[in-house]
Amino acid sequence: MIPVEAVTSLMRSYNPRCAVGVIEAAYDYGRRMHEGQFRTSGEPYFTHPVAVAMLLAEQRLDDNTIITALLHDTIEDTGSTYNEIALRFGDEVAQLVDGVTKLTNLELSQVGNAQAENFRKLLMAMSKDLRVLLVKLADRLHNMRTIRHLPPEKQVRKARETMDIFAPLAGRMGMQWMRDELEDISFRILNPEARNSIIRRFLTLRNESGDVIPKITEDIRTVLAGAGVTAEVLGREKKPYSIWRKMEEKKEGFSRLSDIYGFRIVTRSVEECYMALGAVHQRWRAVPGRFKDYISQPKSNGYRSIHTTVSGRDGKRVEVQIRTLEMHAVAESGVAAHWSYRDGERFENPFAVDPFRWLRSLTERFDGAEDSEDFLEHVKLEMFQDQVFCFTPKGEVVKLPRGATPIDFAYAIHTRIGDSCVGAKVDGNRVPLWTKLRNGQSVTIIRAEGQRPQPSWEDMVITGRAKSAIRRSLRGEQRATQVRLGREIARVALERVGKRASDKALEAAAKRLGLEEGDDVLARLGAAEMTGKDLVATLYPELQREPLPAAGDGTAPVVIGLGSGQEARPAPCCNPIPGERIVGIAVRGKGVMIHAIDCEELVAFEEEPDRWIDLRWAEGHSRPDHAVAIEIALANDAGVLGRICTLIGEQHANITDIDFTDRKPDFYRMIVEIEVRDMEHLTHVLTAIDADSDVAQVRRFRRTAAAARGGAAHRGD
């Protein structure tokens, strides 16, 4: 266990006036409260709080943050209380410890609304005192460093939570070193083969060309000395996860990556930063498109640095970052620099952002989220991404996440501008709307009255604001489409029973269903939340109670070959209908499942011949109640969908469900479930639809075995 002297000695190195006595008292109190508790590794539990305190002391943080680290698990895991900590160490420490406890209890790995609500609580805790999050991040880092002692399934869960939440959050806080380590440990657990592959390639590269980092470092020092620039030069290999992520993003192999090596030049002043940049570019050829000036346009988390990539020794491309000492401190510590000490005094780093102002601006941008899901998407898309800075034609700066498009830019200015966007110019040149914007570009949005957001836009944008606005607009248009489709379904369904889909009838159905108006009924029909048969049953339930025709009057038993007392039903994977060759499979507790003879599901029963039952359809069966699905690709033009629904109705087939599987500006693809008599009847329906000039394709749709069990795969006959 790390002794208290190590903690206080490190603190005195940057704050000689630190409260050594209080630190020692917190150390003794925490050790006593955790007495008898052990970690999964078998070590005394208190080794963990001390390690967390040392991590934060290395960031030169204040006394209360270090005390909080020593006590951060006492309220949760021991008999200690908020009041006792407040009495011993003051209200501020008690509040910090309580905040960390609440963060620990948040289930951030949950999904949906629960995760979104916990993110809200996370931001609330951060807004009270950001040091709560700094302690929690250090807590997570030490837990990840010692994660090998946990069961494999728990390691995977913690690693995924770290990769999805804590590592990006550390990066957004400006603590890039912590993000790199958290990602690399998580990468080792989640994808060990990929990580080991990258490490092996690094070793091969070293064997082939030697360790080039010291050589390139010396080259840069020589160039800087010749230019009269006094600076520290640091070189490193990129982390395996960072390299793997670039390989995935750029779809390139390891050998083609340009920046597996990184070098930092730390100068004494901003002027020397630009002198160093000039010296580097004069000595080596700069790689086009790889220059970023975060000194003149800092990131919102306070990060400042010049980034450039050059072709260095032996033609190897290397990334060079140039910054001052103060900028380097912010780059390493992020918002932690706001509480850092130097020589016993709070050091006012001129480049450190005010974390509370940053947090306020963050939460204000989330106020527009309509629900918890929108809020969570805002967090993940905007809080966890690097930013680019683009300009309006008037020279105003617009900050956007990396990978943003002109549509994101338009919505960042105003929702009305985004909704009416029809094109964009970047640096005076017309570009597609899916173009990814880069730092320093000037963007002009081309608008047109009457333009509305397109469904394809949602795949082009990455900001939460743009996605939310597009979805809001599409929901309104989608309801109008659903009402139009529902009106056709209602008309066909009611005409089949000799009734009319009048407004009065629809209002009566809405009343029976507890809905506000008739259009709500139509919207449900169009969205496949209810069927035409449901509508008939709601308005005219007596029609559902009509007796079935007796056997012998043209409607013989459906299948022949069942034993006495056996009941059969169509298998959902193939949904056979009369006219197809069929076979039965006995299923315990479910009777007999009827399969088409070519059903893929039958392969699973090849070794169980005793379960096979020879079946055939009865002759003369004419009731149109056999469900079958058809897949239709049709033009997205006015009236086409209604005409197709009418065609199906004219063939005396009942539409029971419609599901749109693909929506494009020019074509729809949909699955229509209908009821038919037999294969001949189905052929008539398919022929009538195929004859329509606006139908590109129509075929029978059958689910695979996986889809029948709830997957999404399917096949067409």
GIGIGI-V555601 format. One record per backbone hydrogen bond with DSSP energy under -0.5 kcal/mol. CO is the residue of the C=O (numbers start at 1). NH is the residue of the N-H. E is the energy in kcal/mol with one decimal. If there is no record, write none. Layout:
BEGIN
CO,NH,E / CO,NH,E
END
This chain:
BEGIN
3,6,-0.9 / 3,7,-1.1 / 4,8,-2.6 / 5,9,-2.5 / 6,10,-1.8 / 7,11,-2.1 / 8,12,-2.5 / 9,13,-1.1 / 10,14,-0.6 / 11,14,-1.1 / 11,15,-2.2 / 14,344,-2.3 / 15,18,-2.1 / 18,20,-1.8 / 19,23,-2.2 / 20,24,-2.7 / 21,25,-2.2 / 22,26,-2.5 / 23,27,-2.4 / 24,28,-2.6 / 25,29,-2.5 / 26,30,-2.8 / 27,31,-2.5 / 28,32,-2.2 / 29,33,-2.5 / 30,34,-2.0 / 32,35,-1.0 / 34,37,-2.3 / 37,45,-2.8 / 39,42,-1.9 / 43,39,-2.9 / 44,47,-1.8 / 45,48,-2.1 / 45,49,-0.6 / 46,50,-1.8 / 47,51,-1.8 / 48,52,-2.3 / 49,53,-2.3 / 50,54,-2.2 / 51,55,-2.0 / 52,56,-1.9 / 53,57,-2.3 / 54,58,-2.1 / 56,59,-0.7 / 56,61,-1.3 / 57,60,-2.1 / 60,341,-1.3 / 62,66,-1.7 / 63,67,-2.7 / 64,68,-2.3 / 65,69,-2.0 / 66,70,-1.9 / 67,71,-1.5 / 68,72,-0.8 / 69,72,-0.7 / 71,74,-2.0 / 71,75,-0.6 / 73,77,-2.7 / 74,78,-1.9 / 74,80,-0.6 / 81,85,-2.1 / 82,86,-2.6 / 83,87,-2.3 / 84,88,-2.1 / 85,89,-3.4 / 86,90,-1.7 / 90,94,-1.9 / 91,95,-2.7 / 92,96,-2.0 / 93,97,-2.9 / 94,98,-2.5 / 95,99,-2.2 / 96,100,-2.3 / 97,101,-2.3 / 98,102,-2.1 / 99,103,-2.0 / 100,104,-2.4 / 101,105,-1.6 / 102,106,-0.5 / 103,106,-1.1 / 106,108,-1.5 / 107,110,-1.4 / 111,114,-0.8 / 111,115,-0.6 / 112,116,-2.1 / 113,117,-2.8 / 114,118,-2.0 / 115,119,-2.0 / 116,120,-1.8 / 117,121,-1.9 / 118,122,-2.1 / 119,123,-2.4 / 120,124,-2.2 / 121,125,-2.4 / 122,126,-2.3 / 123,127,-2.6 / 124,128,-1.3 / 125,129,-1.6 / 129,132,-1.9 / 130,133,-0.6 / 130,134,-1.5 / 131,135,-2.3 / 132,136,-2.0 / 133,137,-2.8 / 134,138,-2.0 / 135,139,-2.5 / 136,140,-2.5 / 137,141,-2.3 / 138,142,-2.3 / 139,143,-2.0 / 140,144,-2.3 / 141,145,-2.1 / 142,146,-1.3 / 144,147,-1.2 / 146,149,-1.3 / 147,150,-2.3 / 151,154,-0.5 / 151,155,-2.2 / 152,156,-2.2 / 153,157,-1.8 / 154,158,-2.6 / 155,159,-2.7 / 156,160,-2.4 / 157,161,-2.1 / 158,162,-2.4 / 159,163,-2.7 / 160,164,-2.4 / 161,165,-2.3 / 161,166,-1.0 / 162,167,-3.2 / 165,169,-1.9 / 166,170,-2.4 / 167,171,-2.1 / 168,172,-2.5 / 169,173,-1.5 / 170,175,-2.3 / 171,174,-1.6 / 173,335,-2.5 / 174,176,-1.6 / 174,334,-0.5 / 175,179,-2.1 / 176,180,-2.8 / 177,181,-1.9 / 178,182,-2.7 / 179,183,-2.7 / 180,184,-2.2 / 181,185,-2.4 / 182,186,-2.1 / 183,187,-2.8 / 184,188,-2.0 / 185,189,-1.2 / 186,190,-3.0 / 187,191,-2.6 / 191,195,-2.0 / 192,196,-2.7 / 193,197,-2.1 / 194,198,-2.0 / 195,199,-2.3 / 196,200,-2.4 / 197,201,-1.9 / 198,202,-2.1 / 199,203,-2.2 / 200,204,-2.4 / 201,205,-2.5 / 202,206,-2.3 / 203,207,-2.2 / 204,208,-1.9 / 205,209,-2.5 / 206,210,-2.6 / 210,212,-1.1 / 211,215,-0.5 / 212,216,-2.8 / 213,217,-2.6 / 214,218,-2.1 / 215,219,-2.0 / 216,220,-2.4 / 217,221,-2.2 / 218,222,-2.2 / 219,223,-2.0 / 220,224,-2.6 / 221,225,-2.5 / 222,226,-2.0 / 223,227,-1.1 / 224,229,-2.6 / 225,228,-1.1 / 228,230,-0.6 / 229,231,-0.7 / 230,268,-0.5 / 232,266,-2.9 / 234,264,-3.0 / 236,262,-2.8 / 239,243,-2.1 / 240,244,-2.6 / 241,245,-2.8 / 242,246,-1.8 / 243,247,-2.2 / 244,248,-2.3 / 245,249,-2.7 / 246,250,-2.8 / 247,251,-1.1 / 247,252,-1.1 / 253,256,-1.2 / 253,257,-0.5 / 254,257,-1.2 / 260,238,-2.8 / 261,319,-2.0 / 262,236,-2.2 / 263,321,-3.1 / 264,234,-2.6 / 264,266,-0.6 / 265,267,-0.6 / 265,323,-2.5 / 266,232,-2.3 / 267,325,-1.2 / 269,273,-1.1 / 270,274,-1.5 / 271,275,-1.8 / 272,276,-2.7 / 273,277,-2.2 / 274,278,-2.2 / 275,279,-2.2 / 276,280,-2.5 / 277,281,-2.6 / 278,282,-2.0 / 279,283,-1.7 / 280,284,-2.7 / 285,311,-2.2 / 286,288,-0.6 / 287,290,-1.5 / 292,294,-0.8 / 292,307,-3.2 / 293,297,-1.1 / 299,302,-1.9 / 303,299,-2.1 / 305,294,-2.4 / 305,307,-0.5 / 306,322,-2.4 / 307,292,-2.6 / 308,320,-3.5 / 309,287,-3.3 / 310,312,-1.0 / 310,318,-2.5 / 311,285,-0.6 / 312,315,-1.9 / 313,316,-2.1 / 316,312,-3.0 / 318,310,-2.2 / 319,263,-2.5 / 320,308,-2.1 / 321,265,-3.3 / 322,306,-2.6 / 323,267,-2.7 / 324,328,-2.4 / 325,329,-2.0 / 326,330,-1.8 / 327,331,-2.6 / 328,332,-2.1 / 329,333,-2.6 / 330,334,-3.1 / 331,176,-0.9 / 333,336,-1.8 / 334,337,-1.8 / 335,338,-1.9 / 336,339,-1.7 / 337,340,-0.7 / 340,347,-2.1 / 342,345,-1.5 / 345,342,-2.7 / 346,348,-0.6 / 347,349,-1.5 / 348,350,-0.5 / 349,352,-1.5 / 353,355,-0.9 / 354,358,-2.3 / 355,359,-2.4 / 356,360,-2.4 / 357,361,-2.2 / 358,362,-1.7 / 359,363,-2.7 / 360,364,-2.4 / 361,365,-1.4 / 362,366,-0.8 / 363,366,-0.6 / 363,367,-0.7 / 364,367,-0.8 / 366,369,-1.8 / 371,375,-2.3 / 372,376,-2.6 / 373,377,-2.1 / 374,378,-2.4 / 375,379,-2.3 / 376,380,-2.5 / 377,381,-2.7 / 378,382,-2.5 / 378,383,-0.8 / 379,383,-1.4 / 379,384,-0.8 / 382,385,-0.5 / 386,402,-3.1 / 388,390,-0.5 / 388,400,-2.5 / 389,440,-3.3 / 390,398,-3.2 / 391,443,-2.9 / 392,395,-2.3 / 396,392,-2.3 / 398,390,-2.4 / 400,388,-3.3 / 401,404,-1.7 / 404,437,-3.1 / 405,409,-2.1 / 406,410,-2.5 / 407,411,-2.3 / 408,412,-2.1 / 409,413,-1.2 / 410,414,-2.1 / 414,418,-2.1 / 415,419,-2.8 / 416,420,-1.5 / 418,421,-1.4 / 420,448,-2.0 / 423,446,-2.7 / 424,431,-2.2 / 425,427,-0.5 / 425,444,-2.9 / 426,429,-1.7 / 429,426,-2.8 / 431,424,-0.6 / 432,435,-1.6 / 433,407,-0.7 / 435,406,-0.5 / 437,403,-0.5 / 438,441,-1.6 / 441,391,-2.7 / 442,427,-3.1 / 444,425,-2.6 / 445,447,-0.5 / 446,422,-3.1 / 446,423,-1.4 / 448,451,-1.6 / 454,457,-1.7 / 454,458,-0.5 / 455,458,-1.1 / 456,459,-0.9 / 457,460,-1.6 / 457,461,-1.5 / 463,467,-2.4 / 464,468,-2.6 / 465,469,-2.1 / 466,470,-2.6 / 467,471,-2.6 / 468,472,-2.3 / 469,473,-2.1 / 470,474,-2.8 / 471,475,-2.6 / 472,476,-1.4 / 473,477,-2.0 / 474,478,-3.4 / 475,479,-2.2 / 476,480,-1.5 / 477,481,-2.2 / 478,482,-2.9 / 479,483,-2.7 / 480,484,-2.0 / 481,485,-2.6 / 482,486,-3.1 / 483,487,-2.0 / 484,488,-1.4 / 485,489,-2.3 / 486,490,-2.9 / 487,491,-2.4 / 488,492,-2.5 / 489,493,-2.7 / 490,494,-2.5 / 491,495,-2.4 / 492,496,-1.6 / 494,497,-1.0 / 494,499,-3.2 / 495,498,-1.7 / 500,502,-2.0 / 502,506,-2.2 / 503,507,-2.4 / 504,508,-2.2 / 505,509,-2.1 / 506,510,-2.4 / 507,511,-2.1 / 508,512,-2.2 / 509,513,-2.0 / 510,514,-0.6 / 510,515,-3.1 / 511,514,-0.8 / 517,520,-1.0 / 517,521,-0.9 / 518,521,-0.5 / 518,522,-1.9 / 519,523,-2.7 / 520,524,-1.9 / 521,525,-2.2 / 522,526,-2.8 / 523,527,-1.9 / 524,529,-2.5 / 524,530,-1.1 / 525,528,-1.4 / 531,535,-1.8 / 532,536,-2.2 / 533,537,-2.5 / 534,538,-2.0 / 535,539,-2.2 / 536,540,-3.4 / 540,543,-1.7 / 540,544,-0.5 / 541,544,-0.9 / 542,545,-1.2 / 543,546,-0.9 / 550,553,-1.3 / 558,618,-2.8 / 560,616,-1.7 / 563,566,-1.9 / 567,592,-2.5 / 569,594,-2.6 / 571,574,-0.7 / 571,575,-2.9 / 577,580,-1.8 / 578,679,-2.5 / 581,597,-2.3 / 582,615,-0.6 / 583,595,-3.0 / 584,613,-2.7 / 585,593,-2.6 / 587,590,-2.1 / 587,591,-0.9 / 591,587,-3.1 / 592,569,-2.0 / 592,594,-0.5 / 593,585,-2.1 / 593,595,-0.5 / 594,571,-2.8 / 595,583,-2.2 / 596,599,-2.2 / 599,602,-1.3 / 600,603,-1.3 / 601,604,-1.4 / 602,605,-1.8 / 603,606,-1.4 / 605,608,-1.8 / 608,611,-1.9 / 609,612,-1.4 / 611,586,-2.6 / 613,584,-3.2 / 613,615,-0.6 / 616,560,-3.1 / 618,621,-0.9 / 623,625,-1.9 / 625,627,-0.6 / 626,676,-2.4 / 628,674,-3.0 / 629,701,-3.0 / 630,672,-3.1 / 631,699,-1.9 / 632,634,-0.5 / 632,670,-2.6 / 633,696,-2.7 / 633,697,-1.4 / 634,668,-2.9 / 635,637,-1.6 / 637,640,-1.6 / 637,641,-0.5 / 639,643,-2.0 / 640,644,-2.2 / 641,645,-2.3 / 642,646,-2.1 / 643,647,-2.4 / 644,648,-2.4 / 645,649,-2.1 / 646,650,-2.8 / 647,651,-1.2 / 648,653,-1.8 / 649,652,-2.1 / 653,655,-0.5 / 654,656,-0.5 / 654,675,-1.5 / 655,532,-0.6 / 657,673,-2.7 / 659,661,-0.6 / 659,671,-3.1 / 662,664,-0.5 / 662,669,-2.4 / 666,636,-2.8 / 667,664,-2.4 / 668,634,-2.0 / 669,661,-1.9 / 669,662,-1.7 / 670,632,-2.7 / 670,672,-0.5 / 671,659,-2.5 / 671,673,-0.5 / 672,630,-2.6 / 672,674,-0.5 / 673,656,-3.1 / 673,657,-1.4 / 674,628,-2.5 / 675,654,-1.2 / 676,626,-2.0 / 678,682,-2.3 / 679,683,-2.4 / 680,684,-1.9 / 681,685,-2.0 / 682,686,-2.7 / 683,687,-2.4 / 684,688,-2.3 / 685,689,-2.2 / 686,690,-2.6 / 687,691,-1.4 / 689,692,-1.6 / 692,695,-1.4 / 694,635,-2.7 / 694,696,-0.6 / 697,633,-2.7 / 699,631,-3.4 / 700,702,-0.5 / 700,717,-1.5 / 701,629,-0.6 / 702,715,-2.8 / 704,708,-2.4 / 705,709,-1.2 / 706,711,-2.3 / 707,710,-1.9 / 713,704,-0.8 / 715,702,-2.7
END
